[in-house]
Structure formats: C-alpha cells, structure tokens
Amino acid sequence: MHRYHWKSICHDFAVLRYCMAIPLFLQNTIAFIWDFDETLIPGYMQAPLFEKYEVDGGTFWKEVNALPEFYKKTGNEHVSADTMYLNHILSYVRAGRFSGLTNDILQDLGKELKFFPGMPDLMERLTTRVSDNTAYAKHDISVEKYV
C-alpha cells in the first residue's frame, strides 16, 4: 500500500489540472469540405458537357463504372477510382467524341451550373461570421473551404 503525503497529492493534482487545461492539439482553423454534385448543385457538373456534345450520361457512367475491372485485368489497378471519370473524359477527347474541348469551353459550361438556393453565399457568410467575431479573432481562428 502506498502512502502519499498530502503535499504530494496536492502537487500532483495541480499538475494534472494544468495539463488538462492545455489542449493536446492546438487547432485554430475550421475547414468546410463540400462535395459538389448533388450537394452544392442539384445535379452533376458534367451535365452541360454531355448536353453540348450530345453524350448520354447513363452510357458514360456505365463505362466509367466498368473501368476498375478493366484496369485490374490490364495490370493498372493502381489507377485511382476518384479520377477514372476524368481519364474517361480525356479518352472521349482523344477519340473525337468531345472534339475541340478546351479549358475555355469548360469554363463557359461551368457558368451554366445552377447552385442550390443560398449557395455559394453560405460559404462566404460562414467565413464572415468567424472573421468578424472578435472572440474568434483573438484566437486567430480562420475558415477554409474545400470543394
């Protein structure tokens, strides 16, 4: 049985209280991570591209969904599933299905996208709510947005 002197117990308690008051991870950035399709807009961002080039979206996505098995069979299983649709868009460009597609065209097509009501204004309001609050400012709290 251990016997502790009351001064030792008080000292240990004071150290514990001090250590508990300091957070383990000091974080001052609030990150909002947004999915785009069917979160910020009602549909899919590729819709204007498919409409312009008269591509059936269902067929395109069926092809994309078959790519993991195709890549696996050809020894390319390290291709990221998240970027397969982008690679498939490029294959459409190379095959002439998206003939003449440029960054300028993509930017113009992006202007056709309609956001859900309140977007993207909500992102700016969240940022301003934090940046304009002195309680947050004294801790240098900031907001970052990722889509």
C-alpha positions as CSV (number, residue, x, y, z in Angstrom):
1,M,0.0,0.0,0.0
2,H,1.4,3.4,-1.0
3,R,1.2,6.3,1.4
4,Y,1.2,9.8,-0.1
5,H,1.9,12.9,1.7
6,W,-0.9,15.5,1.3
7,K,1.6,18.0,-0.3
8,S,2.5,15.4,-2.9
9,I,-1.2,14.7,-3.6
10,C,-1.9,18.5,-4.0
11,H,1.1,19.0,-6.2
12,D,0.1,16.1,-8.5
13,F,-3.5,17.4,-8.6
14,A,-2.2,20.9,-9.6
15,V,-0.1,19.4,-12.3
16,L,-3.0,17.3,-13.6
17,R,-5.3,20.4,-13.6
18,Y,-2.6,22.4,-15.5
19,C,-2.1,19.6,-18.1
20,M,-5.8,19.2,-18.6
21,A,-6.2,22.9,-19.3
22,I,-3.8,22.7,-22.3
23,P,-5.4,21.0,-25.3
24,L,-3.5,18.2,-26.8
25,F,-3.9,19.6,-30.3
26,L,-4.0,23.3,-30.8
27,Q,-6.2,24.0,-33.8
28,N,-7.5,27.3,-35.0
29,T,-8.7,26.5,-38.5
30,I,-12.2,25.5,-39.3
31,A,-12.3,23.5,-42.6
32,F,-15.5,23.1,-44.5
33,I,-15.2,20.3,-47.1
34,W,-18.0,20.2,-49.6
35,D,-18.9,17.6,-52.1
36,F,-20.1,19.3,-55.3
37,D,-22.5,17.1,-57.2
38,E,-26.0,16.9,-55.6
39,T,-24.7,18.9,-52.6
40,L,-23.9,22.3,-54.0
41,I,-25.9,21.8,-57.2
42,P,-29.0,19.7,-57.9
43,G,-27.3,17.5,-60.5
44,Y,-23.9,16.6,-61.8
45,M,-21.3,19.1,-63.0
46,Q,-20.8,17.1,-66.2
47,A,-24.4,17.6,-67.4
48,P,-23.6,20.7,-69.5
49,L,-20.7,18.9,-71.1
50,F,-22.8,15.9,-72.0
51,E,-25.6,18.2,-73.4
52,K,-23.2,20.2,-75.5
53,Y,-21.6,17.1,-77.1
54,E,-24.9,15.0,-77.1
55,V,-23.4,12.3,-74.9
56,D,-25.7,10.0,-73.0
57,G,-24.7,10.4,-69.3
58,G,-26.0,7.0,-68.4
59,T,-23.8,5.3,-71.0
60,F,-20.8,7.4,-70.0
61,W,-21.2,6.5,-66.3
62,K,-21.7,2.8,-67.2
63,E,-18.4,2.9,-69.0
64,V,-16.7,4.6,-66.1
65,N,-18.1,2.1,-63.6
66,A,-16.6,-0.8,-65.8
67,L,-13.2,0.8,-65.7
68,P,-11.9,-0.6,-62.4
69,E,-12.3,-4.2,-63.6
70,F,-10.8,-3.2,-67.0
71,Y,-7.8,-1.6,-65.3
72,K,-7.4,-4.6,-63.0
73,K,-7.3,-7.0,-65.9
74,T,-4.7,-4.9,-67.7
75,G,-2.4,-4.6,-64.7
76,N,-3.3,-1.0,-64.0
77,E,-5.2,-1.5,-60.7
78,H,-3.4,1.5,-59.2
79,V,-5.5,4.0,-61.1
80,S,-7.5,6.0,-58.5
81,A,-11.2,5.4,-58.7
82,D,-11.8,9.0,-57.9
83,T,-10.1,10.1,-61.1
84,M,-11.3,7.4,-63.5
85,Y,-14.1,9.6,-64.8
86,L,-11.6,12.4,-65.6
87,N,-9.4,9.9,-67.5
88,H,-12.5,8.8,-69.4
89,I,-13.4,12.3,-70.4
90,L,-9.9,12.6,-71.8
91,S,-10.4,9.3,-73.7
92,Y,-13.5,10.9,-75.2
93,V,-11.4,13.9,-76.2
94,R,-8.8,11.7,-77.8
95,A,-11.5,9.7,-79.6
96,G,-13.0,12.9,-81.0
97,R,-16.3,12.5,-79.0
98,F,-15.5,15.8,-77.2
99,S,-13.9,17.3,-80.3
100,G,-12.4,20.7,-79.7
101,L,-13.0,20.7,-76.0
102,T,-10.8,23.3,-74.3
103,N,-10.5,24.9,-70.9
104,D,-12.3,27.9,-72.1
105,I,-15.3,25.7,-73.2
106,L,-15.2,24.0,-69.8
107,Q,-15.3,27.4,-68.1
108,D,-18.2,28.5,-70.2
109,L,-20.1,25.3,-69.5
110,G,-19.4,25.7,-65.8
111,K,-21.2,29.1,-65.9
112,E,-24.4,27.1,-66.8
113,L,-24.3,25.3,-63.4
114,K,-27.1,26.4,-61.1
115,F,-26.4,26.2,-57.3
116,F,-28.9,25.3,-54.7
117,P,-30.6,28.3,-53.2
118,G,-28.2,30.0,-50.7
119,M,-25.1,28.6,-52.3
120,P,-22.3,29.7,-52.7
121,D,-23.3,32.7,-50.5
122,L,-23.5,30.4,-47.5
123,M,-19.7,29.8,-47.7
124,E,-19.0,33.5,-47.6
125,R,-21.4,34.0,-44.7
126,L,-19.7,31.3,-42.7
127,T,-16.3,32.8,-43.3
128,T,-17.5,36.3,-42.4
129,R,-19.3,35.1,-39.3
130,V,-15.9,33.9,-38.0
131,S,-13.7,36.6,-39.3
132,D,-15.9,39.4,-38.0
133,N,-16.2,38.0,-34.5
134,T,-13.6,39.4,-32.0
135,A,-13.9,36.3,-29.8
136,Y,-12.6,34.2,-32.7
137,A,-10.1,36.8,-33.8
138,K,-8.2,36.9,-30.5
139,H,-7.5,33.2,-31.1
140,D,-6.6,33.7,-34.7
141,I,-9.4,31.3,-35.8
142,S,-9.9,31.1,-39.6
143,V,-12.1,29.3,-42.0
144,E,-11.0,27.4,-45.1
145,K,-13.3,26.0,-47.7
146,Y,-12.6,23.0,-50.0
147,V,-14.8,21.6,-52.8
